[in-house]
């Protein structure tokens, strides 16, 4: 356990950030699953879901939850999948 005041604060901040990042990553995974299942089922709202997913990925990269290049790769692969 941390002994100094600053170390205790840093540990607390890390815990909060970890939970926030976990939430964002879970949301991204769920959006990707919905998009893939909508395409395979032939749903009508594919384009809307694609825009929503792309936006969420960009926001996660902007916040630093995922790396900028990881976000770019994910979006590229989603578009490739949707256009196939």
N, C-alpha and C positions, 0 to 999 in steps of 0.2 A: 504494500500500500504506500501511497505517496506520503512523504513527510513534510514537504514544504508547501506553503500556501499556493504558490504558483503551480506546483505539480498537481495539487488536488484540483485546482481549477482546470488545468489542461486535461486531466483524466475525465472530469465531468463534461467538458466540451467534446472530447473524443466520443464519449458514450452517446451524446445527443446527436452528433454528426453521423455516427454509425447507424443509429436507428432511422434517421432521416434518409440516408443513402439506401438503406435496405428497403424502405418503403417505395422510393422512386424506382429502384431496380425491379421490384416485384410488379409495379404498375407497368413498366416497360415490357416485361415478359408476358403479362396478361394481354396487353394490347397486341403484341406480335402474334400470340396464339389466336386471338379473335380474328385478326386480319387473315391469317393463313386458313383458318376454318371457314371464314366467309368466302374466300376465293374458291376453296374446294367445294363448298356447298352451292356456289353460284349466287351468292347473296347480292342484293341490289346496292347495299351501302358500302361497297368495297372502296370506292374513291374517297368517301368521307372518312372511313376508318384509316385509310392510307395517309391522308392529310393529318389526322389526329395523332397517329403513331409517329409520323415524321416530326411533328411539332414537339411531341413529348421527348423524343430522342435529342432534338436540338436543345431543348431546355435542360435536359440532364447534363449534356456536354457543357452548356453555358455555366451551370452551377458547379461543375467539376466532379459530378458523380461518376461520369464515364469520360474517357479521354476523347478529345476532338476527332482524332482519326478513327477511333472505334465507332463513334457515332456516324461518321461518314461511311464507313464500311457497312454498318448495319442498314443504313438507308439505301445504299447502293444495292445490297443484296435483296432488300424488300422490293425495290422497284423492278429488279431483274426477275424476281419470282412472280410479281404481279403481271408483268408483260409477257411471260412465257406462255 
